[in-house]
Amino acid sequence: MKVIILHGWGQNKEHWRTLAEKLGNNVTCLDLPGFGQEKIVDNNWGVPEYAKWVENQIKDYKSVILIGHSFGGRITTEIAGKRPNYLKAIVLSGSPSIYRPTLSTRLKIFVSKFGKFIIPYKLKMYLLPKDLRKAVNRDLEKTFKKVVMYDQTKQLNNITIPTLLIWGSDDKIVPIKIAHEINRLVKNSNLKIIDKAGHNSFLDNPNLFYSYVKKFVESVK
Protein backbone atom coordinates (compact mmCIF):
# COMPACT_ATOMS: atom_id res chain seq x y z
CA MET A 1 0.00 0.00 0.00
CA LYS A 2 1.45 3.37 -1.06
CA VAL A 3 0.66 6.43 1.05
CA ILE A 4 0.74 9.80 -0.74
CA ILE A 5 0.58 13.06 1.22
CA LEU A 6 -0.69 16.32 -0.33
CA HIS A 7 0.10 19.50 1.59
CA GLY A 8 -2.04 22.58 2.13
CA TRP A 9 -1.96 25.98 0.45
CA GLY A 10 1.25 27.90 1.09
CA GLN A 11 2.98 24.84 2.52
CA ASN A 12 5.15 22.14 1.01
CA LYS A 13 6.19 18.53 1.53
CA GLU A 14 8.74 19.47 4.20
CA HIS A 15 5.90 20.28 6.61
CA TRP A 16 5.00 16.57 6.50
CA ARG A 17 8.46 15.04 6.63
CA THR A 18 8.24 13.99 10.30
CA LEU A 19 4.89 12.25 9.88
CA ALA A 20 6.03 10.57 6.67
CA GLU A 21 9.15 9.21 8.33
CA LYS A 22 7.12 7.83 11.23
CA LEU A 23 4.68 6.10 8.87
CA GLY A 24 7.48 4.21 7.11
CA ASN A 25 9.28 3.82 3.82
CA ASN A 26 6.21 3.41 1.65
CA VAL A 27 5.19 7.06 2.03
CA THR A 28 5.71 9.90 -0.46
CA CYS A 29 5.06 13.61 0.07
CA LEU A 30 4.51 15.66 -3.07
CA ASP A 31 5.23 19.33 -3.66
CA LEU A 32 2.25 20.66 -5.59
CA PRO A 33 2.97 22.94 -8.58
CA GLY A 34 3.74 26.46 -7.39
CA PHE A 35 4.89 25.32 -3.95
CA GLY A 36 8.15 23.99 -2.54
CA GLN A 37 10.46 22.84 -5.30
CA GLU A 38 7.71 22.28 -7.86
CA LYS A 39 7.38 25.08 -10.42
CA ILE A 40 4.05 26.50 -11.58
CA VAL A 41 2.73 24.69 -14.63
CA ASP A 42 -0.15 27.09 -15.33
CA ASN A 43 -1.20 30.06 -13.19
CA ASN A 44 -4.82 29.62 -14.24
CA TRP A 45 -5.29 26.15 -12.77
CA GLY A 46 -8.09 25.20 -10.41
CA VAL A 47 -8.71 22.11 -8.28
CA PRO A 48 -9.54 19.78 -11.25
CA GLU A 49 -6.25 20.61 -12.98
CA TYR A 50 -4.23 20.02 -9.81
CA ALA A 51 -6.09 16.73 -9.30
CA LYS A 52 -5.21 15.61 -12.82
CA TRP A 53 -1.55 16.49 -12.20
CA VAL A 54 -1.51 14.43 -8.99
CA GLU A 55 -3.20 11.50 -10.75
CA ASN A 56 -0.44 11.51 -13.34
CA GLN A 57 2.12 11.21 -10.52
CA ILE A 58 0.43 8.29 -8.76
CA LYS A 59 -1.58 6.37 -11.37
CA ASP A 60 1.05 3.65 -11.78
CA TYR A 61 0.69 2.51 -8.16
CA LYS A 62 -1.72 -0.39 -7.67
CA SER A 63 -2.97 0.58 -4.19
CA VAL A 64 -2.92 4.14 -2.86
CA ILE A 65 -4.04 5.90 0.30
CA LEU A 66 -4.20 9.67 -0.17
CA ILE A 67 -3.74 12.04 2.77
CA GLY A 68 -4.83 15.58 1.94
CA HIS A 69 -4.60 18.60 4.19
CA SER A 70 -6.57 21.79 3.41
CA PHE A 71 -5.88 22.52 -0.30
CA GLY A 72 -4.44 19.03 -0.57
CA GLY A 73 -7.73 17.78 0.85
CA ARG A 74 -9.61 19.48 -1.97
CA ILE A 75 -7.42 17.67 -4.49
CA THR A 76 -7.91 14.38 -2.64
CA THR A 77 -11.69 14.90 -2.68
CA GLU A 78 -11.61 15.57 -6.42
CA ILE A 79 -9.67 12.38 -7.15
CA ALA A 80 -11.70 10.20 -4.77
CA GLY A 81 -14.95 11.40 -6.35
CA LYS A 82 -13.87 9.81 -9.63
CA ARG A 83 -13.46 6.42 -7.89
CA PRO A 84 -10.19 5.32 -9.55
CA ASN A 85 -9.42 1.64 -9.00
CA TYR A 86 -6.00 2.31 -7.49
CA LEU A 87 -7.36 4.49 -4.69
CA LYS A 88 -8.18 2.40 -1.61
CA ALA A 89 -8.78 5.02 1.11
CA ILE A 90 -8.34 8.70 1.92
CA VAL A 91 -7.60 10.95 4.88
CA LEU A 92 -8.92 14.52 4.87
CA SER A 93 -7.74 17.11 7.38
CA GLY A 94 -8.96 20.70 7.47
CA SER A 95 -10.26 20.29 3.93
CA PRO A 96 -12.65 23.05 2.71
CA SER A 97 -14.30 20.65 0.27
CA ILE A 98 -17.67 22.30 0.88
CA TYR A 99 -17.96 25.95 -0.13
CA ARG A 100 -19.13 27.72 3.00
CA PRO A 101 -17.14 30.97 2.84
CA THR A 102 -16.60 32.85 6.07
CA LEU A 103 -16.91 36.64 6.15
CA SER A 104 -13.12 36.80 6.00
CA THR A 105 -13.05 34.67 2.85
CA ARG A 106 -15.78 36.76 1.19
CA LEU A 107 -13.79 39.91 1.93
CA LYS A 108 -10.68 38.34 0.40
CA ILE A 109 -12.57 37.56 -2.78
CA PHE A 110 -14.15 41.02 -2.96
CA VAL A 111 -10.85 42.86 -2.51
CA SER A 112 -9.13 40.60 -5.03
CA LYS A 113 -11.90 40.78 -7.63
CA PHE A 114 -13.05 44.40 -7.42
CA GLY A 115 -10.24 46.14 -5.57
CA LYS A 116 -8.27 46.69 -8.75
CA PHE A 117 -11.00 49.01 -10.02
CA ILE A 118 -11.45 51.13 -6.90
CA ILE A 119 -8.28 50.73 -4.82
CA PRO A 120 -4.72 51.72 -5.79
CA TYR A 121 -2.45 48.69 -6.20
CA LYS A 122 -0.20 49.42 -3.22
CA LEU A 123 -3.18 49.95 -0.94
CA LYS A 124 -4.83 46.81 -2.27
CA MET A 125 -1.72 44.77 -1.48
CA TYR A 126 -1.66 46.23 2.03
CA LEU A 127 -5.32 45.32 2.60
CA LEU A 128 -5.05 41.79 1.27
CA PRO A 129 -4.81 38.95 3.81
CA LYS A 130 -1.41 37.29 4.00
CA ASP A 131 -2.37 34.12 2.13
CA LEU A 132 -3.86 36.03 -0.80
CA ARG A 133 -0.97 38.50 -0.83
CA LYS A 134 1.44 35.57 -1.09
CA ALA A 135 -0.66 34.14 -3.92
CA VAL A 136 -0.40 37.44 -5.82
CA ASN A 137 3.37 37.56 -5.27
CA ARG A 138 3.75 33.97 -6.51
CA ASP A 139 1.55 34.59 -9.57
CA LEU A 140 -1.14 32.30 -8.14
CA GLU A 141 -3.91 34.85 -7.63
CA LYS A 142 -6.19 33.33 -10.30
CA THR A 143 -5.65 29.86 -8.91
CA PHE A 144 -6.33 31.04 -5.36
CA LYS A 145 -9.70 32.53 -6.34
CA LYS A 146 -10.70 29.40 -8.26
CA VAL A 147 -9.74 27.17 -5.36
CA VAL A 148 -11.52 29.03 -2.55
CA MET A 149 -14.76 29.31 -4.55
CA TYR A 150 -14.86 25.67 -5.68
CA ASP A 151 -17.66 23.58 -4.18
CA GLN A 152 -17.20 19.79 -4.07
CA THR A 153 -20.45 18.58 -2.56
CA LYS A 154 -21.13 16.32 -5.56
CA GLN A 155 -17.68 14.77 -5.36
CA LEU A 156 -18.16 14.05 -1.66
CA ASN A 157 -21.40 12.23 -2.44
CA ASN A 158 -19.50 9.99 -4.86
CA ILE A 159 -16.88 8.83 -2.36
CA THR A 160 -17.44 5.25 -1.23
CA ILE A 161 -13.99 4.14 -0.04
CA PRO A 162 -12.92 4.24 3.63
CA THR A 163 -12.41 7.87 4.66
CA LEU A 164 -10.83 9.26 7.81
CA LEU A 165 -11.48 12.87 8.75
CA ILE A 166 -9.07 14.50 11.23
CA TRP A 167 -9.95 18.00 12.42
CA GLY A 168 -8.70 20.45 14.99
CA SER A 169 -11.48 21.51 17.36
CA ASP A 170 -10.31 25.13 17.10
CA ASP A 171 -9.87 25.29 13.32
CA LYS A 172 -10.77 28.85 12.37
CA ILE A 173 -10.06 28.46 8.65
CA VAL A 174 -12.27 25.41 8.07
CA PRO A 175 -14.56 25.22 11.12
CA ILE A 176 -15.46 21.91 12.70
CA LYS A 177 -19.03 22.22 11.40
CA ILE A 178 -17.63 21.62 7.90
CA ALA A 179 -16.05 18.39 9.14
CA HIS A 180 -19.40 17.21 10.51
CA GLU A 181 -21.09 18.04 7.20
CA ILE A 182 -18.46 16.13 5.22
CA ASN A 183 -18.86 13.24 7.65
CA ARG A 184 -22.58 13.13 6.83
CA LEU A 185 -22.01 13.30 3.08
CA VAL A 186 -19.32 10.62 2.86
CA LYS A 187 -21.05 7.41 3.89
CA ASN A 188 -17.98 5.37 4.76
CA SER A 189 -16.27 8.06 6.85
CA ASN A 190 -15.11 8.43 10.43
CA LEU A 191 -14.39 11.76 12.13
CA LYS A 192 -11.63 12.24 14.69
CA ILE A 193 -11.39 15.59 16.47
CA ILE A 194 -8.14 16.76 18.03
CA ASP A 195 -8.92 18.92 21.03
CA LYS A 196 -7.31 22.39 21.25
CA ALA A 197 -5.78 22.04 17.80
CA GLY A 198 -6.22 24.47 14.93
CA HIS A 199 -6.14 24.21 11.16
CA ASN A 200 -2.72 22.52 11.19
CA SER A 201 -3.69 19.80 13.63
CA PHE A 202 -0.90 17.58 12.29
CA LEU A 203 1.57 20.15 13.68
CA ASP A 204 -0.37 21.12 16.81
CA ASN A 205 -0.62 17.54 18.07
CA PRO A 206 1.56 15.40 15.78
CA ASN A 207 1.57 12.32 18.01
CA LEU A 208 -2.22 12.03 18.17
CA PHE A 209 -2.55 12.82 14.47
CA TYR A 210 -0.01 10.11 13.67
CA SER A 211 -1.76 7.55 15.87
CA TYR A 212 -5.07 8.13 14.07
CA VAL A 213 -3.45 7.85 10.63
CA LYS A 214 -1.37 4.78 11.55
CA LYS A 215 -4.38 2.87 12.89
CA PHE A 216 -6.42 3.83 9.82
CA VAL A 217 -3.72 2.83 7.33
CA GLU A 218 -3.28 -0.52 9.05
CA SER A 219 -7.03 -1.16 8.81
CA VAL A 220 -7.17 -0.69 5.03
CA LYS A 221 -6.99 -3.93 3.08
Secondary structure, 3 states (H helix, E strand, C coil): CEEEEECCCCCCHHHHHHHHHHHCCCEEEECCCCCCCCCCCCCCCCHHHHHHHHHHHHCCCCCEEEEEECHHHHHHHHHHCCCCCCEEEEEEECCCCCCCCCHHHHHHHHHHHHHHHHCCHHHHHHHCCHHHHHHHHCCCHHHHHHHHCCCCHHHHHHCCCCEEEEEECCCCCCCHHHHHHHHHHCCCEEEEEECCCCCCHHHHCHHHHHHHHHHHHHHCC
